[in-house]
């Protein structure tokens, strides 16, 4: 068999890929690294797409993780506009495709094959779509820089209401940005509270309250039955029998892992399961980021995470595995969001049977912390404008998992948070 | 009073907000490193902006933690 084209081939040019490259070079890995970047730009940071890019018109160059010279200096080859189309396991080869404008918008053409010694699957995820609501024109989705530019232009150039389908982080951050730009916004969520998969209802209700306070029309437990598109606008028929006219629609109902290209290799569909070092079931094949499903070190079960922080830790974990190091010590998972001028941080987990204790009063608009526990053991925390409490929250959650910590020590820790409010009433 | 920022390397995820706010104080590689200092007030506002809350501020002379 001929020599591989790459010692490490990375399919996907997002955050996990970037952090894997950075860590490998820092650890002294000197093999040839090739990164397939489906988008035409060098790897860039996505969180600003739903925040500052919409409000302050931050430009694409400002979002790049590294200047182009970094990739030359660190001998990392980026193939821009090139995607992985198929994995040929027997030949340890990836079939490539590239954007071809001649093949029409979104058209792709064959771009040869590349042989690898080791492979990192980091193709990320793409927004879920809803049947009967084609994206394009007045209907937006938000994943790439290109999507953000289209949404930004629509927010600035057109008047009228923006209807957002889905009260997840993307939907809520865009709602906040659109309000900051003076647009009318309706946020429609099928579940009874926002972020229902991660936040207990009492805390999800607080986020709905925050958005209402800032003039967002929040419709919970409401589904979209039908969308009819007219010239530059949309009419939405909702499950509560109401009708909503909007100048623009954002579909933000979650993502699915972009792993279809692995079907012929027997992987997927869905996220690719790995161990704590990012190893898949296939030798020399790793996965990280939105395309991967790592075991959660605290819940001790496979748990896909589409958060920024998971992509960082997983990219680093794969780099450490490649050079033969064990994974870094586990840290409780965490995400953050900026909405209506508030810094919202969530660390750990919340199970449906959790107990919540408040430090501060969410109704006042001031900072507060919600400490989440299960059977008396700290499990998670929601911090609003309390960044200084995050280190303590992490320590409490990590400490609760360690059998060496006696229950006496834990209860004295709990006493440090003596000022507690009543449970936040569920808003509807 | 001279104060210096300290990075908790296990928590730092190299978001880069600190470097953007104070390029003379922080440099981002795979984690943030401290390359300078600034007045306490400025350091605290940078520490508050860190999405991973990985920055603390100490009094250089006494080692006393000033933030968080």
HADDOCK unambig.tbl for C-alpha pairs under 7 A between the chains (distance, minus, plus):
assign (segid A and resid 22 and name CA) (segid B and resid 30 and name CA) 6.66 0.50 0.50
assign (segid A and resid 23 and name CA) (segid B and resid 30 and name CA) 6.82 0.50 0.50
assign (segid A and resid 312 and name CA) (segid B and resid 13 and name CA) 6.90 0.50 0.50
assign (segid A and resid 336 and name CA) (segid B and resid 51 and name CA) 6.49 0.50 0.50
assign (segid A and resid 387 and name CA) (segid B and resid 48 and name CA) 5.64 0.50 0.50
assign (segid A and resid 387 and name CA) (segid B and resid 53 and name CA) 5.71 0.50 0.50
assign (segid A and resid 388 and name CA) (segid B and resid 48 and name CA) 6.69 0.50 0.50
assign (segid A and resid 388 and name CA) (segid B and resid 53 and name CA) 6.52 0.50 0.50
assign (segid A and resid 388 and name CA) (segid B and resid 68 and name CA) 5.01 0.50 0.50
assign (segid A and resid 390 and name CA) (segid B and resid 53 and name CA) 6.02 0.50 0.50
assign (segid A and resid 391 and name CA) (segid B and resid 53 and name CA) 6.66 0.50 0.50
